Amino acid sequence: TDFLKETKVELSNRGEIVINERNETNVKGVFAAGDCTTVPYKQIIIATGEGAKASLSAFDYIIRSGQ
């Protein structure tokens, strides 16, 4: 996540991307998932589920915003 330090995406003090329950970052239209986020357990099965959730949230965002 070092490449994000110069962006507006909020990072934790551990360098993880801060997300909400819908995998949204603080930047509108930017979603994140997996071990690079603030999700507490860094396991493959959890990262996979978070990826699915992020993709559904992104899809919902695109449909609702008309982009």
C-alpha positions in Angstrom: 0.0 0.0 0.0 3.0 2.3 -0.1 1.9 3.6 -3.4 -1.2 5.0 -1.8 0.7 7.3 0.7 0.6 10.2 -1.8 -3.2 9.8 -2.4 -6.3 10.7 -0.5 -7.0 7.1 0.4 -7.0 6.8 4.2 -4.4 4.4 5.6 -4.1 3.1 9.2 -1.0 3.6 11.2 0.0 0.0 10.1 -0.3 1.0 6.4 -3.6 -0.8 5.8 -6.4 0.7 3.7 -9.2 1.8 6.0 -12.6 0.4 4.8 -16.2 0.3 6.1 -18.5 -2.7 6.2 -19.1 -2.3 2.4 -15.4 -2.3 1.6 -15.6 1.4 0.7 -12.7 3.7 1.3 -12.9 7.3 2.2 -12.6 8.1 -1.5 -15.9 7.9 -3.4 -16.0 5.0 -5.8 -12.8 3.4 -4.4 -13.2 -0.1 -2.8 -10.6 -2.4 -1.3 -10.4 -5.9 0.0 -8.1 -8.5 1.4 -4.9 -8.4 3.5 -4.2 -4.8 2.6 -7.2 -3.6 4.5 -8.2 -3.1 8.1 -10.1 -6.4 8.2 -8.7 -8.0 11.4 -8.0 -11.6 10.3 -5.5 -12.1 7.5 -6.6 -15.5 6.1 -7.3 -16.6 2.5 -10.9 -17.5 3.1 -11.7 -14.1 4.7 -9.8 -12.2 1.9 -11.8 -14.2 -0.7 -15.1 -13.3 1.0 -14.0 -9.7 1.3 -13.2 -9.6 -2.4 -16.6 -10.9 -3.2 -18.2 -8.3 -1.0 -16.1 -5.5 -2.5 -17.1 -6.5 -6.0 -20.8 -6.5 -5.1 -20.4 -3.1 -3.4 -18.6 -1.7 -6.4 -21.3 -3.1 -8.8 -24.0 -1.6 -6.6 -22.2 1.8 -6.6 -21.9 1.7 -10.4 -25.6 0.9 -10.9 -26.8 3.5 -8.5 -24.5 6.2 -9.8 -25.3 5.6 -13.4 -21.7 5.4 -14.5 
